[in-house]
Amino acid sequence: MGIPTGGSPRRAKGAYFLWVAVFCLLILGTVGSLYYATQKVDYVWRWYRVPQYFFYHESVEIRSELDGEVKAVATDGDQTRITVEGEGKSLGYQVPSKGLRVARGDRIYPGDVLGSFERWRVGILLQGLWVTLKVSLLAIIFGILLGLFAGLARISSNPALKWSAITYIELIRGSPLLVQIFIWYFVLGTVINTLLARQGMQQLPPLWFGVAALAFFAGAYVAEIVRSGIQSIHRGQMEAARSLGMSYPQAMVQVILPQALRRILPPLAGQFISLVKDSSLLGIIAIRELTKATREVVTTSLQPFELWFVCALLYLILTFGLSMFVQYLERRTAAA
């Protein structure tokens, strides 16, 4: 049912506010129903424990490595220098003055606490959020490059380029992302790391195979988006550019692609939003992204409701931010 557009401006304005009120009632009704359902569940809500999974205070203890005696304790402002002698050698330790636990002449054994201090540490959920953001950003960048190249190859008159692009697109789009992640990690990853180890080189961590899987997956869909965007531009644009003396690459970069970009931004945004959510599958190859981090916290804290709600909210923030950024780019390109 649409909003009536006819009649007087006052009536149209009243109808507008009526439907705004209906929307607000729907939201309030949904939230109220959810709250009522949570109250009927036999579950103890502990939201106050959630912040510690973002930031927490860690107590760090400085322990002795020697069996000996405290020979000197020198305080300089907020820091204290402790010298422990024993076993024919001497070691110095720097500890905060407030956390000093020993005095000069004390007998010290290996593992004894000399001092302690507290510091803020990043929690596991924030670490997982950062990994998700990093993996998604890298996969988006590489996916755009792969998709742009494959999309141009897809419409090329060169049969080798065209058929290679078609093969890549159909293979990737025709198989599940989960299977592709397994292939990248367990098959290609094993082969690559084995070759690197034989050459005495450092092996690649699982994160890069996860990025490769996501990038190749996204690149196939981006290629089709790029192809459709380019083909939506009238061929007269290319003919006009060539008549002005431009080469095919120049005409494509300077004339066709800028126009196509304005048309493909919305589907690209949808693809990249899906990519951010698809990154949750990387937990199966030991990458502690947001979903895997949440699963680990749920296992140890037994707080599934609060933590999965928070996980969903964090994904919503990421995808909403990406959507707003793409809308900003749309407005910029439309004004250009």
ChimeraX attribute file (.defattr): number of C-alpha atoms within 10 A of each C-alpha:
attribute: neighborCount
match mode: 1-to-1
recipient: residues
	/A:1	3
	/A:2	5
	/A:3	10
	/A:4	11
	/A:5	12
	/A:6	8
	/A:7	8
	/A:8	9
	/A:9	10
	/A:10	9
	/A:11	12
	/A:12	15
	/A:13	12
	/A:14	12
	/A:15	15
	/A:16	15
	/A:17	11
	/A:18	13
	/A:19	13
	/A:20	12
	/A:21	12
	/A:22	12
	/A:23	12
	/A:24	12
	/A:25	12
	/A:26	12
	/A:27	12
	/A:28	12
	/A:29	12
	/A:30	12
	/A:31	12
	/A:32	12
	/A:33	12
	/A:34	11
	/A:35	11
	/A:36	11
	/A:37	10
	/A:38	14
	/A:39	12
	/A:40	8
	/A:41	8
	/A:42	7
	/A:43	10
	/A:44	10
	/A:45	13
	/A:46	11
	/A:47	12
	/A:48	8
	/A:49	12
	/A:50	16
	/A:51	11
	/A:52	14
	/A:53	18
	/A:54	15
	/A:55	16
	/A:56	15
	/A:57	12
	/A:58	12
	/A:59	11
	/A:60	12
	/A:61	16
	/A:62	19
	/A:63	16
	/A:64	19
	/A:65	15
	/A:66	19
	/A:67	16
	/A:68	20
	/A:69	19
	/A:70	21
	/A:71	16
	/A:72	16
	/A:73	19
	/A:74	13
	/A:75	14
	/A:76	10
	/A:77	8
	/A:78	10
	/A:79	15
	/A:80	20
	/A:81	17
	/A:82	22
	/A:83	17
	/A:84	26
	/A:85	17
	/A:86	17
	/A:87	9
	/A:88	8
	/A:89	9
	/A:90	14
	/A:91	13
	/A:92	14
	/A:93	15
	/A:94	17
	/A:95	21
	/A:96	18
	/A:97	18
	/A:98	12
	/A:99	18
	/A:100	20
	/A:101	13
	/A:102	16
	/A:103	14
	/A:104	14
	/A:105	13
	/A:106	12
	/A:107	15
	/A:108	21
	/A:109	15
	/A:110	11
	/A:111	13
	/A:112	17
	/A:113	16
	/A:114	21
	/A:115	22
	/A:116	17
	/A:117	15
	/A:118	13
	/A:119	9
	/A:120	10
	/A:121	14
	/A:122	14
	/A:123	16
	/A:124	22
	/A:125	29
	/A:126	17
	/A:127	18
	/A:128	21
	/A:129	22
	/A:130	15
	/A:131	19
	/A:132	24
	/A:133	18
	/A:134	15
	/A:135	24
	/A:136	24
	/A:137	17
	/A:138	16
	/A:139	27
	/A:140	25
	/A:141	14
	/A:142	19
	/A:143	28
	/A:144	23
	/A:145	16
	/A:146	20
	/A:147	28
	/A:148	20
	/A:149	17
	/A:150	27
	/A:151	27
	/A:152	18
	/A:153	21
	/A:154	25
	/A:155	19
	/A:156	14
	/A:157	10
	/A:158	10
	/A:159	12
	/A:160	11
	/A:161	17
	/A:162	17
	/A:163	16
	/A:164	13
	/A:165	23
	/A:166	18
	/A:167	12
	/A:168	17
	/A:169	24
	/A:170	12
	/A:171	13
	/A:172	18
	/A:173	15
	/A:174	9
	/A:175	11
	/A:176	11
	/A:177	19
	/A:178	14
	/A:179	10
	/A:180	19
	/A:181	23
	/A:182	18
	/A:183	15
	/A:184	22
	/A:185	23
	/A:186	14
	/A:187	12
	/A:188	14
	/A:189	20
	/A:190	15
	/A:191	13
	/A:192	14
	/A:193	16
	/A:194	14
	/A:195	13
	/A:196	14
	/A:197	13
	/A:198	9
	/A:199	9
	/A:200	9
	/A:201	11
	/A:202	10
	/A:203	14
	/A:204	14
	/A:205	13
	/A:206	17
	/A:207	19
	/A:208	17
	/A:209	22
	/A:210	27
	/A:211	24
	/A:212	21
	/A:213	26
	/A:214	29
	/A:215	26
	/A:216	24
	/A:217	26
	/A:218	28
	/A:219	30
	/A:220	25
	/A:221	24
	/A:222	29
	/A:223	27
	/A:224	19
	/A:225	22
	/A:226	28
	/A:227	21
	/A:228	16
	/A:229	21
	/A:230	23
	/A:231	12
	/A:232	13
	/A:233	16
	/A:234	10
	/A:235	11
	/A:236	9
	/A:237	15
	/A:238	18
	/A:239	13
	/A:240	13
	/A:241	18
	/A:242	15
	/A:243	10
	/A:244	10
	/A:245	10
	/A:246	16
	/A:247	12
	/A:248	12
	/A:249	10
	/A:250	13
	/A:251	19
	/A:252	20
	/A:253	11
	/A:254	12
	/A:255	17
	/A:256	22
	/A:257	16
	/A:258	13
	/A:259	19
	/A:260	20
	/A:261	17
	/A:262	16
	/A:263	19
	/A:264	18
	/A:265	19
	/A:266	14
	/A:267	15
	/A:268	20
	/A:269	18
	/A:270	14
	/A:271	17
	/A:272	22
	/A:273	21
	/A:274	13
	/A:275	22
	/A:276	21
	/A:277	16
	/A:278	15
	/A:279	24
	/A:280	17
	/A:281	17
	/A:282	27
	/A:283	16
	/A:284	14
	/A:285	16
	/A:286	12
	/A:287	24
	/A:288	24
	/A:289	26
	/A:290	27
	/A:291	24
	/A:292	20
	/A:293	23
	/A:294	22
	/A:295	18
	/A:296	15
	/A:297	18
	/A:298	16
	/A:299	11
	/A:300	8
	/A:301	12
	/A:302	11
	/A:303	19
	/A:304	15
	/A:305	15
	/A:306	16
	/A:307	22
	/A:308	15
	/A:309	10
	/A:310	16
	/A:311	19
	/A:312	12
	/A:313	12
	/A:314	16
	/A:315	20
	/A:316	14
	/A:317	12
	/A:318	16
	/A:319	20
	/A:320	13
	/A:321	13
	/A:322	17
	/A:323	17
	/A:324	12
	/A:325	12
	/A:326	17
	/A:327	15
	/A:328	12
	/A:329	14
	/A:330	18
	/A:331	11
	/A:332	11
	/A:333	14
	/A:334	10
	/A:335	7
	/A:336	6
